[in-house]
Amino acid sequence: MSILEIALASQIWARRHERRQLGLDDADAVKIPLRTVFVVMAFVLLISGLNLAAGSPSTLVAGSAPAVAER
């Protein structure tokens, strides 16, 4: 058996024999909102970065569409 196979078998055995936590504790009550805020902020930064890279920020100003105003 190679070292990788031994490590994998050990990991599988450990996961089968660990006891799972059944309920939410205080640490989970803090982690869930923090992870939610992190995901939302990452998404906002991603969209902002894509808008800046495209050179066209998404604004709803009346003068932001000159092609339509020329017609």
PDB file of N, H, CA, C and O in Angstrom:
ATOM      1  N   MET A   1       0.845  -1.180   0.000  1.00  0.00           N
ATOM      2  CA  MET A   1       0.000   0.000   0.000  1.00  0.00           C
ATOM      3  C   MET A   1       0.887   1.238   0.000  1.00  0.00           C
ATOM      4  O   MET A   1       1.865   1.316   0.743  1.00  0.00           O
ATOM      5  N   SER A   2       0.538   2.187  -0.827  1.00  0.00           N
ATOM      6  H   SER A   2      -0.257   2.123  -1.430  1.00  0.00           H
ATOM      7  CA  SER A   2       1.319   3.421  -0.847  1.00  0.00           C
ATOM      8  C   SER A   2       0.891   4.325   0.308  1.00  0.00           C
ATOM      9  O   SER A   2      -0.113   4.075   0.974  1.00  0.00           O
ATOM     10  N   ILE A   3       1.659   5.357   0.522  1.00  0.00           N
ATOM     11  H   ILE A   3       2.475   5.560  -0.019  1.00  0.00           H
ATOM     12  CA  ILE A   3       1.352   6.298   1.612  1.00  0.00           C
ATOM     13  C   ILE A   3       0.014   6.982   1.354  1.00  0.00           C
ATOM     14  O   ILE A   3      -0.751   7.227   2.287  1.00  0.00           O
ATOM     15  N   LEU A   4      -0.265   7.286   0.103  1.00  0.00           N
ATOM     16  H   LEU A   4       0.356   7.087  -0.654  1.00  0.00           H
ATOM     17  CA  LEU A   4      -1.529   7.929  -0.245  1.00  0.00           C
ATOM     18  C   LEU A   4      -2.719   7.025   0.071  1.00  0.00           C
ATOM     19  O   LEU A   4      -3.732   7.487   0.596  1.00  0.00           O
ATOM     20  N   GLU A   5      -2.597   5.750  -0.247  1.00  0.00           N
ATOM     21  H   GLU A   5      -1.774   5.374  -0.674  1.00  0.00           H
ATOM     22  CA  GLU A   5      -3.684   4.809   0.053  1.00  0.00           C
ATOM     23  C   GLU A   5      -3.889   4.655   1.555  1.00  0.00           C
ATOM     24  O   GLU A   5      -5.026   4.566   2.018  1.00  0.00           O
ATOM     25  N   ILE A   6      -2.807   4.622   2.316  1.00  0.00           N
ATOM     26  H   ILE A   6      -1.883   4.695   1.940  1.00  0.00           H
ATOM     27  CA  ILE A   6      -2.915   4.513   3.776  1.00  0.00           C
ATOM     28  C   ILE A   6      -3.593   5.757   4.348  1.00  0.00           C
ATOM     29  O   ILE A   6      -4.451   5.657   5.225  1.00  0.00           O
ATOM     30  N   ALA A   7      -3.200   6.936   3.844  1.00  0.00           N
ATOM     31  H   ALA A   7      -2.503   7.017   3.132  1.00  0.00           H
ATOM     32  CA  ALA A   7      -3.803   8.180   4.331  1.00  0.00           C
ATOM     33  C   ALA A   7      -5.288   8.233   3.987  1.00  0.00           C
ATOM     34  O   ALA A   7      -6.099   8.665   4.807  1.00  0.00           O
ATOM     35  N   LEU A   8      -5.645   7.804   2.800  1.00  0.00           N
ATOM     36  H   LEU A   8      -4.986   7.453   2.134  1.00  0.00           H
ATOM     37  CA  LEU A   8      -7.045   7.805   2.389  1.00  0.00           C
ATOM     38  C   LEU A   8      -7.867   6.830   3.227  1.00  0.00           C
ATOM     39  O   LEU A   8      -8.971   7.161   3.661  1.00  0.00           O
ATOM     40  N   ALA A   9      -7.339   5.643   3.453  1.00  0.00           N
ATOM     41  H   ALA A   9      -6.442   5.375   3.100  1.00  0.00           H
ATOM     42  CA  ALA A   9      -8.043   4.654   4.280  1.00  0.00           C
ATOM     43  C   ALA A   9      -8.194   5.159   5.710  1.00  0.00           C
ATOM     44  O   ALA A   9      -9.232   4.949   6.337  1.00  0.00           O
ATOM     45  N   SER A  10      -7.175   5.817   6.221  1.00  0.00           N
ATOM     46  H   SER A  10      -6.332   5.988   5.711  1.00  0.00           H
ATOM     47  CA  SER A  10      -7.237   6.362   7.566  1.00  0.00           C
ATOM     48  C   SER A  10      -8.297   7.460   7.660  1.00  0.00           C
ATOM     49  O   SER A  10      -9.028   7.543   8.647  1.00  0.00           O
ATOM     50  N   GLN A  11      -8.374   8.286   6.644  1.00  0.00           N
ATOM     51  H   GLN A  11      -7.780   8.218   5.842  1.00  0.00           H
ATOM     52  CA  GLN A  11      -9.375   9.361   6.616  1.00  0.00           C
ATOM     53  C   GLN A  11     -10.787   8.786   6.555  1.00  0.00           C
ATOM     54  O   GLN A  11     -11.678   9.264   7.258  1.00  0.00           O
ATOM     55  N   ILE A  12     -11.000   7.774   5.729  1.00  0.00           N
ATOM     56  H   ILE A  12     -10.276   7.386   5.158  1.00  0.00           H
ATOM     57  CA  ILE A  12     -12.315   7.137   5.626  1.00  0.00           C
ATOM     58  C   ILE A  12     -12.697   6.496   6.955  1.00  0.00           C
ATOM     59  O   ILE A  12     -13.838   6.632   7.397  1.00  0.00           O
ATOM     60  N   TRP A  13     -11.762   5.800   7.599  1.00  0.00           N
ATOM     61  H   TRP A  13     -10.835   5.690   7.239  1.00  0.00           H
ATOM     62  CA  TRP A  13     -12.043   5.159   8.880  1.00  0.00           C
ATOM     63  C   TRP A  13     -12.386   6.199   9.934  1.00  0.00           C
ATOM     64  O   TRP A  13     -13.313   6.001  10.719  1.00  0.00           O
ATOM     65  N   ALA A  14     -11.654   7.301   9.963  1.00  0.00           N
ATOM     66  H   ALA A  14     -10.901   7.462   9.325  1.00  0.00           H
ATOM     67  CA  ALA A  14     -11.900   8.345  10.960  1.00  0.00           C
ATOM     68  C   ALA A  14     -13.274   8.978  10.761  1.00  0.00           C
ATOM     69  O   ALA A  14     -13.979   9.257  11.731  1.00  0.00           O
ATOM     70  N   ARG A  15     -13.651   9.202   9.514  1.00  0.00           N
ATOM     71  H   ARG A  15     -13.079   8.975   8.727  1.00  0.00           H
ATOM     72  CA  ARG A  15     -14.967   9.806   9.257  1.00  0.00           C
ATOM     73  C   ARG A  15     -16.108   8.872   9.622  1.00  0.00           C
ATOM     74  O   ARG A  15     -17.162   9.331  10.064  1.00  0.00           O
ATOM     75  N   ARG A  16     -15.921   7.590   9.448  1.00  0.00           N
ATOM     76  H   ARG A  16     -15.065   7.218   9.089  1.00  0.00           H
ATOM     77  CA  ARG A  16     -16.985   6.641   9.800  1.00  0.00           C
ATOM     78  C   ARG A  16     -17.172   6.537  11.304  1.00  0.00           C
ATOM     79  O   ARG A  16     -18.275   6.255  11.773  1.00  0.00           O
ATOM     80  N   HIS A  17     -16.104   6.762  12.066  1.00  0.00           N
ATOM     81  H   HIS A  17     -15.208   6.991  11.685  1.00  0.00           H
ATOM     82  CA  HIS A  17     -16.174   6.566  13.503  1.00  0.00           C
ATOM     83  C   HIS A  17     -16.293   7.854  14.304  1.00  0.00           C
ATOM     84  O   HIS A  17     -16.289   7.810  15.534  1.00  0.00           O
ATOM     85  N   GLU A  18     -16.396   8.975  13.654  1.00  0.00           N
ATOM     86  H   GLU A  18     -16.399   9.011  12.654  1.00  0.00           H
ATOM     87  CA  GLU A  18     -16.552  10.219  14.412  1.00  0.00           C
ATOM     88  C   GLU A  18     -18.016  10.415  14.775  1.00  0.00           C
ATOM     89  O   GLU A  18     -18.913   9.960  14.065  1.00  0.00           O
ATOM     90  N   ARG A  19     -18.240  11.083  15.866  1.00  0.00           N
ATOM     91  H   ARG A  19     -17.512  11.453  16.443  1.00  0.00           H
ATOM     92  CA  ARG A  19     -19.615  11.354  16.288  1.00  0.00           C
ATOM     93  C   ARG A  19     -20.026  12.708  15.745  1.00  0.00           C
ATOM     94  O   ARG A  19     -19.316  13.702  15.898  1.00  0.00           O
ATOM     95  N   ARG A  20     -21.150  12.727  15.130  1.00  0.00           N
ATOM     96  H   ARG A  20     -21.727  11.919  15.006  1.00  0.00           H
ATOM     97  CA  ARG A  20     -21.665  13.966  14.542  1.00  0.00           C
ATOM     98  C   ARG A  20     -22.394  14.778  15.585  1.00  0.00           C
ATOM     99  O   ARG A  20     -23.053  14.231  16.470  1.00  0.00           O
ATOM    100  N   GLN A  21     -22.271  16.094  15.475  1.00  0.00           N
ATOM    101  H   GLN A  21     -21.736  16.538  14.757  1.00  0.00           H
ATOM    102  CA  GLN A  21     -23.006  16.981  16.379  1.00  0.00           C
ATOM    103  C   GLN A  21     -24.427  17.127  15.841  1.00  0.00           C
ATOM    104  O   GLN A  21     -24.624  17.313  14.640  1.00  0.00           O
ATOM    105  N   LEU A  22     -25.399  17.045  16.717  1.00  0.00           N
ATOM    106  H   LEU A  22     -25.239  16.894  17.692  1.00  0.00           H
ATOM    107  CA  LEU A  22     -26.788  16.998  16.289  1.00  0.00           C
ATOM    108  C   LEU A  22     -27.463  18.350  16.210  1.00  0.00           C
ATOM    109  O   LEU A  22     -28.386  18.520  15.413  1.00  0.00           O
ATOM    110  N   GLY A  23     -27.044  19.310  16.999  1.00  0.00           N
ATOM    111  H   GLY A  23     -26.294  19.173  17.646  1.00  0.00           H
ATOM    112  CA  GLY A  23     -27.741  20.589  17.015  1.00  0.00           C
ATOM    113  C   GLY A  23     -26.816  21.747  16.721  1.00  0.00           C
ATOM    114  O   GLY A  23     -25.619  21.576  16.491  1.00  0.00           O
ATOM    115  N   LEU A  24     -27.398  22.920  16.734  1.00  0.00           N
ATOM    116  H   LEU A  24     -28.370  23.059  16.920  1.00  0.00           H
ATOM    117  CA  LEU A  24     -26.609  24.130  16.553  1.00  0.00           C
ATOM    118  C   LEU A  24     -26.095  24.597  17.905  1.00  0.00           C
ATOM    119  O   LEU A  24     -26.816  24.563  18.903  1.00  0.00           O
ATOM    120  N   ASP A  25     -24.859  25.027  17.927  1.00  0.00           N
ATOM    121  H   ASP A  25     -24.274  25.055  17.116  1.00  0.00           H
ATOM    122  CA  ASP A  25     -24.321  25.593  19.158  1.00  0.00           C
ATOM    123  C   ASP A  25     -24.027  27.081  18.946  1.00  0.00           C
ATOM    124  O   ASP A  25     -24.342  27.635  17.893  1.00  0.00           O
ATOM    125  N   ASP A  26     -23.433  27.717  19.935  1.00  0.00           N
ATOM    126  H   ASP A  26     -23.178  27.268  20.791  1.00  0.00           H
ATOM    127  CA  ASP A  26     -23.179  29.160  19.855  1.00  0.00           C
ATOM    128  C   ASP A  26     -22.203  29.515  18.740  1.00  0.00           C
ATOM    129  O   ASP A  26     -22.336  30.570  18.121  1.00  0.00           O
ATOM    130  N   ALA A  27     -21.238  28.665  18.478  1.00  0.00           N
ATOM    131  H   ALA A  27     -21.130  27.808  18.982  1.00  0.00           H
ATOM    132  CA  ALA A  27     -20.272  28.942  17.418  1.00  0.00           C
ATOM    133  C   ALA A  27     -20.959  28.948  16.051  1.00  0.00           C
ATOM    134  O   ALA A  27     -20.623  29.763  15.192  1.00  0.00           O
ATOM    135  N   ASP A  28     -21.916  28.044  15.848  1.00  0.00           N
ATOM    136  H   ASP A  28     -22.189  27.382  16.546  1.00  0.00           H
ATOM    137  CA  ASP A  28     -22.642  28.022  14.582  1.00  0.00           C
ATOM    138  C   ASP A  28     -23.528  29.250  14.428  1.00  0.00           C
ATOM    139  O   ASP A  28     -23.715  29.749  13.318  1.00  0.00           O
ATOM    140  N   ALA A  29     -24.065  29.730  15.522  1.00  0.00           N
ATOM    141  H   ALA A  29     -23.913  29.325  16.424  1.00  0.00           H
ATOM    142  CA  ALA A  29     -24.940  30.902  15.471  1.00  0.00           C
ATOM    143  C   ALA A  29     -24.161  32.140  15.038  1.00  0.00           C
ATOM    144  O   ALA A  29     -24.748  33.069  14.483  1.00  0.00           O
ATOM    145  N   VAL A  30     -22.876  32.171  15.275  1.00  0.00           N
ATOM    146  H   VAL A  30     -22.399  31.416  15.726  1.00  0.00           H
ATOM    147  CA  VAL A  30     -22.046  33.301  14.844  1.00  0.00           C
ATOM    148  C   VAL A  30     -21.515  33.068  13.433  1.00  0.00           C
ATOM    149  O   VAL A  30     -21.420  34.008  12.644  1.00  0.00           O
ATOM    150  N   LYS A  31     -21.169  31.829  13.111  1.00  0.00           N
ATOM    151  H   LYS A  31     -21.246  31.065  13.752  1.00  0.00           H
ATOM    152  CA  LYS A  31     -20.572  31.528  11.806  1.00  0.00           C
ATOM    153  C   LYS A  31     -21.546  31.730  10.658  1.00  0.00           C
ATOM    154  O   LYS A  31     -21.146  32.210   9.597  1.00  0.00           O
ATOM    155  N   ILE A  32     -22.796  31.383  10.837  1.00  0.00           N
ATOM    156  H   ILE A  32     -23.121  30.993  11.699  1.00  0.00           H
ATOM    157  CA  ILE A  32     -23.770  31.453   9.736  1.00  0.00           C
ATOM    158  C   ILE A  32     -23.963  32.879   9.236  1.00  0.00           C
ATOM    159  O   ILE A  32     -23.866  33.097   8.028  1.00  0.00           O
ATOM    160  N   PRO A  33     -24.234  33.872  10.104  1.00  0.00           N
ATOM    161  CA  PRO A  33     -24.368  35.244   9.588  1.00  0.00           C
ATOM    162  C   PRO A  33     -23.062  35.792   9.012  1.00  0.00           C
ATOM    163  O   PRO A  33     -23.088  36.531   8.028  1.00  0.00           O
ATOM    164  N   LEU A  34     -21.921  35.441   9.608  1.00  0.00           N
ATOM    165  H   LEU A  34     -21.899  34.840  10.408  1.00  0.00           H
ATOM    166  CA  LEU A  34     -20.648  35.928   9.086  1.00  0.00           C
ATOM    167  C   LEU A  34     -20.371  35.374   7.693  1.00  0.00           C
ATOM    168  O   LEU A  34     -19.893  36.096   6.817  1.00  0.00           O
ATOM    169  N   ARG A  35     -20.666  34.112   7.491  1.00  0.00           N
ATOM    170  H   ARG A  35     -21.054  33.525   8.202  1.00  0.00           H
ATOM    171  CA  ARG A  35     -20.463  33.522   6.163  1.00  0.00           C
ATOM    172  C   ARG A  35     -21.424  34.116   5.145  1.00  0.00           C
ATOM    173  O   ARG A  35     -21.059  34.320   3.988  1.00  0.00           O
ATOM    174  N   THR A  36     -22.651  34.395   5.572  1.00  0.00           N
ATOM    175  H   THR A  36     -22.948  34.230   6.513  1.00  0.00           H
ATOM    176  CA  THR A  36     -23.629  35.007   4.675  1.00  0.00           C
ATOM    177  C   THR A  36     -23.164  36.395   4.250  1.00  0.00           C
ATOM    178  O   THR A  36     -23.235  36.739   3.070  1.00  0.00           O
ATOM    179  N   VAL A  37     -22.689  37.192   5.203  1.00  0.00           N
ATOM    180  H   VAL A  37     -22.631  36.913   6.162  1.00  0.00           H
ATOM    181  CA  VAL A  37     -22.186  38.537   4.888  1.00  0.00           C
ATOM    182  C   VAL A  37     -20.975  38.439   3.968  1.00  0.00           C
ATOM    183  O   VAL A  37     -20.844  39.224   3.029  1.00  0.00           O
ATOM    184  N   PHE A  38     -20.095  37.485   4.230  1.00  0.00           N
ATOM    185  H   PHE A  38     -20.201  36.847   4.993  1.00  0.00           H
ATOM    186  CA  PHE A  38     -18.913  37.315   3.395  1.00  0.00           C
ATOM    187  C   PHE A  38     -19.297  36.972   1.956  1.00  0.00           C
ATOM    188  O   PHE A  38     -18.727  37.528   1.017  1.00  0.00           O
ATOM    189  N   VAL A  39     -20.241  36.078   1.776  1.00  0.00           N
ATOM    190  H   VAL A  39     -20.704  35.626   2.538  1.00  0.00           H
ATOM    191  CA  VAL A  39     -20.661  35.674   0.428  1.00  0.00           C
ATOM    192  C   VAL A  39     -21.316  36.842  -0.303  1.00  0.00           C
ATOM    193  O   VAL A  39     -21.057  37.050  -1.489  1.00  0.00           O
ATOM    194  N   VAL A  40     -22.156  37.602   0.385  1.00  0.00           N
ATOM    195  H   VAL A  40     -22.367  37.433   1.348  1.00  0.00           H
ATOM    196  CA  VAL A  40     -22.824  38.747  -0.247  1.00  0.00           C
ATOM    197  C   VAL A  40     -21.794  39.801  -0.646  1.00  0.00           C
ATOM    198  O   VAL A  40     -21.859  40.344  -1.749  1.00  0.00           O
ATOM    199  N   MET A  41     -20.842  40.093   0.244  1.00  0.00           N
ATOM    200  H   MET A  41     -20.789  39.652   1.139  1.00  0.00           H
ATOM    201  CA  MET A  41     -19.817  41.092  -0.070  1.00  0.00           C
ATOM    202  C   MET A  41     -18.930  40.633  -1.228  1.00  0.00           C
ATOM    203  O   MET A  41     -18.555  41.440  -2.078  1.00  0.00           O
ATOM    204  N   ALA A  42     -18.596  39.350  -1.264  1.00  0.00           N
ATOM    205  H   ALA A  42     -18.901  38.695  -0.573  1.00  0.00           H
ATOM    206  CA  ALA A  42     -17.794  38.828  -2.366  1.00  0.00           C
ATOM    207  C   ALA A  42     -18.552  38.962  -3.684  1.00  0.00           C
ATOM    208  O   ALA A  42     -17.958  39.312  -4.704  1.00  0.00           O
ATOM    209  N   PHE A  43     -19.839  38.691  -3.675  1.00  0.00           N
ATOM    210  H   PHE A  43     -20.321  38.406  -2.846  1.00  0.00           H
ATOM    211  CA  PHE A  43     -20.649  38.812  -4.886  1.00  0.00           C
ATOM    212  C   PHE A  43     -20.727  40.266  -5.343  1.00  0.00           C
ATOM    213  O   PHE A  43     -20.612  40.550  -6.536  1.00  0.00           O
ATOM    214  N   VAL A  44     -20.922  41.191  -4.398  1.00  0.00           N
ATOM    215  H   VAL A  44     -21.015  40.961  -3.429  1.00  0.00           H
ATOM    216  CA  VAL A  44     -20.988  42.617  -4.736  1.00  0.00           C
ATOM    217  C   VAL A  44     -19.665  43.083  -5.325  1.00  0.00           C
ATOM    218  O   VAL A  44     -19.652  43.813  -6.316  1.00  0.00           O
ATOM    219  N   LEU A  45     -18.555  42.671  -4.727  1.00  0.00           N
ATOM    220  H   LEU A  45     -18.565  42.079  -3.921  1.00  0.00           H
ATOM    221  CA  LEU A  45     -17.249  43.054  -5.250  1.00  0.00           C
ATOM    222  C   LEU A  45     -16.998  42.455  -6.633  1.00  0.00           C
ATOM    223  O   LEU A  45     -16.397  43.103  -7.489  1.00  0.00           O
ATOM    224  N   LEU A  46     -17.447  41.241  -6.850  1.00  0.00           N
ATOM    225  H   LEU A  46     -17.935  40.715  -6.154  1.00  0.00           H
ATOM    226  CA  LEU A  46     -17.296  40.608  -8.158  1.00  0.00           C
ATOM    227  C   LEU A  46     -18.065  41.371  -9.222  1.00  0.00           C
ATOM    228  O   LEU A  46     -17.525  41.658 -10.290  1.00  0.00           O
ATOM    229  N   ILE A  47     -19.305  41.699  -8.946  1.00  0.00           N
ATOM    230  H   ILE A  47     -19.743  41.466  -8.079  1.00  0.00           H
ATOM    231  CA  ILE A  47     -20.117  42.437  -9.917  1.00  0.00           C
ATOM    232  C   ILE A  47     -19.538  43.831 -10.156  1.00  0.00           C
ATOM    233  O   ILE A  47     -19.503  44.294 -11.296  1.00  0.00           O
ATOM    234  N   SER A  48     -19.084  44.502  -9.102  1.00  0.00           N
ATOM    235  H   SER A  48     -19.112  44.126  -8.176  1.00  0.00           H
ATOM    236  CA  SER A  48     -18.479  45.828  -9.254  1.00  0.00           C
ATOM    237  C   SER A  48     -17.217  45.746 -10.097  1.00  0.00           C
ATOM    238  O   SER A  48     -16.984  46.588 -10.964  1.00  0.00           O
ATOM    239  N   GLY A  49     -16.404  44.730  -9.840  1.00  0.00           N
ATOM    240  H   GLY A  49     -16.593  44.045  -9.136  1.00  0.00           H
ATOM    241  CA  GLY A  49     -15.188  44.560 -10.631  1.00  0.00           C
ATOM    242  C   GLY A  49     -15.482  44.286 -12.089  1.00  0.00           C
ATOM    243  O   GLY A  49     -14.791  44.799 -12.968  1.00  0.00           O
ATOM    244  N   LEU A  50     -16.497  43.486 -12.357  1.00  0.00           N
ATOM    245  H   LEU A  50     -17.059  43.069 -11.642  1.00  0.00           H
ATOM    246  CA  LEU A  50     -16.869  43.217 -13.752  1.00  0.00           C
ATOM    247  C   LEU A  50     -17.394  44.469 -14.438  1.00  0.00           C
ATOM    248  O   LEU A  50     -17.102  44.700 -15.611  1.00  0.00           O
ATOM    249  N   ASN A  51     -18.165  45.279 -13.719  1.00  0.00           N
ATOM    250  H   ASN A  51     -18.402  45.091 -12.766  1.00  0.00           H
ATOM    251  CA  ASN A  51     -18.658  46.527 -14.295  1.00  0.00           C
ATOM    252  C   ASN A  51     -17.518  47.495 -14.589  1.00  0.00           C
ATOM    253  O   ASN A  51     -17.519  48.160 -15.625  1.00  0.00           O
ATOM    254  N   LEU A  52     -16.552  47.579 -13.690  1.00  0.00           N
ATOM    255  H   LEU A  52     -16.550  47.039 -12.848  1.00  0.00           H
ATOM    256  CA  LEU A  52     -15.401  48.453 -13.929  1.00  0.00           C
ATOM    257  C   LEU A  52     -14.564  47.948 -15.095  1.00  0.00           C
ATOM    258  O   LEU A  52     -14.073  48.744 -15.896  1.00  0.00           O
ATOM    259  N   ALA A  53     -14.397  46.640 -15.198  1.00  0.00           N
ATOM    260  H   ALA A  53     -14.795  45.993 -14.548  1.00  0.00           H
ATOM    261  CA  ALA A  53     -13.613  46.077 -16.292  1.00  0.00           C
ATOM    262  C   ALA A  53     -14.297  46.297 -17.633  1.00  0.00           C
ATOM    263  O   ALA A  53     -13.625  46.478 -18.648  1.00  0.00           O
ATOM    264  N   ALA A  54     -15.609  46.282 -17.646  1.00  0.00           N
ATOM    265  H   ALA A  54     -16.154  46.135 -16.821  1.00  0.00           H
ATOM    266  CA  ALA A  54     -16.343  46.498 -18.888  1.00  0.00           C
ATOM    267  C   ALA A  54     -16.385  47.972 -19.254  1.00  0.00           C
ATOM    268  O   ALA A  54     -16.662  48.314 -20.404  1.00  0.00           O
ATOM    269  N   GLY A  55     -16.116  48.848 -18.296  1.00  0.00           N
ATOM    270  H   GLY A  55     -15.891  48.570 -17.362  1.00  0.00           H
ATOM    271  CA  GLY A  55     -16.113  50.277 -18.579  1.00  0.00           C
ATOM    272  C   GLY A  55     -17.493  50.877 -18.636  1.00  0.00           C
ATOM    273  O   GLY A  55     -17.655  52.012 -19.083  1.00  0.00           O
ATOM    274  N   SER A  56     -18.482  50.149 -18.197  1.00  0.00           N
ATOM    275  H   SER A  56     -18.350  49.226 -17.834  1.00  0.00           H
ATOM    276  CA  SER A  56     -19.845  50.682 -18.232  1.00  0.00           C
ATOM    277  C   SER A  56     -20.528  50.420 -16.896  1.00  0.00           C
ATOM    278  O   SER A  56     -21.206  49.404 -16.737  1.00  0.00           O
ATOM    279  N   PRO A  57     -20.359  51.314 -15.947  1.00  0.00           N
ATOM    280  CA  PRO A  57     -21.041  51.102 -14.665  1.00  0.00           C
ATOM    281  C   PRO A  57     -22.550  51.149 -14.831  1.00  0.00           C
ATOM    282  O   PRO A  57     -23.073  51.954 -15.601  1.00  0.00           O
ATOM    283  N   SER A  58     -23.230  50.305 -14.125  1.00  0.00           N
ATOM    284  H   SER A  58     -22.805  49.650 -13.500  1.00  0.00           H
ATOM    285  CA  SER A  58     -24.680  50.221 -14.272  1.00  0.00           C
ATOM    286  C   SER A  58     -25.342  51.286 -13.392  1.00  0.00           C
ATOM    287  O   SER A  58     -25.543  51.079 -12.195  1.00  0.00           O
ATOM    288  N   THR A  59     -25.668  52.400 -13.987  1.00  0.00           N
ATOM    289  H   THR A  59     -25.504  52.568 -14.959  1.00  0.00           H
ATOM    290  CA  THR A  59     -26.363  53.467 -13.280  1.00  0.00           C
ATOM    291  C   THR A  59     -27.665  53.759 -14.000  1.00  0.00           C
ATOM    292  O   THR A  59     -27.791  53.499 -15.196  1.00  0.00           O
ATOM    293  N   LEU A  60     -28.621  54.292 -13.286  1.00  0.00           N
ATOM    294  H   LEU A  60     -28.519  54.504 -12.314  1.00  0.00           H
ATOM    295  CA  LEU A  60     -29.921  54.593 -13.872  1.00  0.00           C
ATOM    296  C   LEU A  60     -30.123  56.106 -13.996  1.00  0.00           C
ATOM    297  O   LEU A  60     -31.206  56.620 -13.718  1.00  0.00           O
ATOM    298  N   VAL A  61     -29.085  56.800 -14.409  1.00  0.00           N
ATOM    299  H   VAL A  61     -28.205  56.383 -14.634  1.00  0.00           H
ATOM    300  CA  VAL A  61     -29.163  58.249 -14.591  1.00  0.00           C
ATOM    301  C   VAL A  61     -29.834  58.521 -15.931  1.00  0.00           C
ATOM    302  O   VAL A  61     -29.664  57.750 -16.876  1.00  0.00           O
ATOM    303  N   ALA A  62     -30.599  59.618 -16.022  1.00  0.00           N
ATOM    304  H   ALA A  62     -30.736  60.244 -15.255  1.00  0.00           H
ATOM    305  CA  ALA A  62     -31.345  59.921 -17.246  1.00  0.00           C
ATOM    306  C   ALA A  62     -30.420  60.162 -18.432  1.00  0.00           C
ATOM    307  O   ALA A  62     -30.793  59.840 -19.560  1.00  0.00           O
ATOM    308  N   GLY A  63     -29.238  60.710 -18.224  1.00  0.00           N
ATOM    309  H   GLY A  63     -28.935  60.971 -17.308  1.00  0.00           H
ATOM    310  CA  GLY A  63     -28.334  61.002 -19.328  1.00  0.00           C
ATOM    311  C   GLY A  63     -27.321  59.916 -19.597  1.00  0.00           C
ATOM    312  O   GLY A  63     -26.317  60.178 -20.259  1.00  0.00           O
ATOM    313  N   SER A  64     -27.534  58.729 -19.124  1.00  0.00           N
ATOM    314  H   SER A  64     -28.350  58.516 -18.586  1.00  0.00           H
ATOM    315  CA  SER A  64     -26.527  57.683 -19.283  1.00  0.00           C
ATOM    316  C   SER A  64     -26.649  56.924 -20.599  1.00  0.00           C
ATOM    317  O   SER A  64     -25.802  56.077 -20.884  1.00  0.00           O
ATOM    318  N   ALA A  65     -27.663  57.192 -21.408  1.00  0.00           N
ATOM    319  H   ALA A  65     -28.351  57.880 -21.177  1.00  0.00           H
ATOM    320  CA  ALA A  65     -27.823  56.495 -22.684  1.00  0.00           C
ATOM    321  C   ALA A  65     -27.876  57.510 -23.823  1.00  0.00           C
ATOM    322  O   ALA A  65     -28.963  57.865 -24.277  1.00  0.00           O
ATOM    323  N   PRO A  66     -26.713  57.987 -24.296  1.00  0.00           N
ATOM    324  CA  PRO A  66     -26.726  59.008 -25.339  1.00  0.00           C
ATOM    325  C   PRO A  66     -27.248  58.491 -26.679  1.00  0.00           C
ATOM    326  O   PRO A  66     -27.757  59.282 -27.473  1.00  0.00           O
ATOM    327  N   ALA A  67     -27.140  57.202 -26.952  1.00  0.00           N
ATOM    328  H   ALA A  67     -26.726  56.560 -26.307  1.00  0.00           H
ATOM    329  CA  ALA A  67     -27.613  56.666 -28.228  1.00  0.00           C
ATOM    330  C   ALA A  67     -29.120  56.778 -28.321  1.00  0.00           C
ATOM    331  O   ALA A  67     -29.653  56.998 -29.409  1.00  0.00           O
ATOM    332  N   VAL A  68     -29.811  56.635 -27.221  1.00  0.00           N
ATOM    333  H   VAL A  68     -29.378  56.456 -26.337  1.00  0.00           H
ATOM    334  CA  VAL A  68     -31.257  56.743 -27.225  1.00  0.00           C
ATOM    335  C   VAL A  68     -31.670  58.210 -27.296  1.00  0.00           C
ATOM    336  O   VAL A  68     -32.685  58.529 -27.914  1.00  0.00           O
ATOM    337  N   ALA A  69     -30.913  59.098 -26.683  1.00  0.00           N
ATOM    338  H   ALA A  69     -30.088  58.838 -26.181  1.00  0.00           H
ATOM    339  CA  ALA A  69     -31.261  60.518 -26.669  1.00  0.00           C
ATOM    340  C   ALA A  69     -31.070  61.160 -28.027  1.00  0.00           C
ATOM    341  O   ALA A  69     -31.714  62.170 -28.314  1.00  0.00           O
ATOM    342  N   GLU A  70     -30.198  60.609 -28.887  1.00  0.00           N
ATOM    343  H   GLU A  70     -29.675  59.789 -28.654  1.00  0.00           H
ATOM    344  CA  GLU A  70     -29.946  61.195 -30.206  1.00  0.00           C
ATOM    345  C   GLU A  70     -31.069  60.932 -31.191  1.00  0.00           C
ATOM    346  O   GLU A  70     -31.168  61.645 -32.190  1.00  0.00           O
ATOM    347  N   ARG A  71     -31.901  59.964 -30.964  1.00  0.00           N
ATOM    348  H   ARG A  71     -31.820  59.384 -30.152  1.00  0.00           H
ATOM    349  CA  ARG A  71     -32.937  59.589 -31.936  1.00  0.00           C
ATOM    350  C   ARG A  71     -34.066  60.542 -31.943  1.00  0.00           C
ATOM    351  O   ARG A  71     -35.017  60.367 -32.705  1.00  0.00           O
TER     352      ARG A  71
END
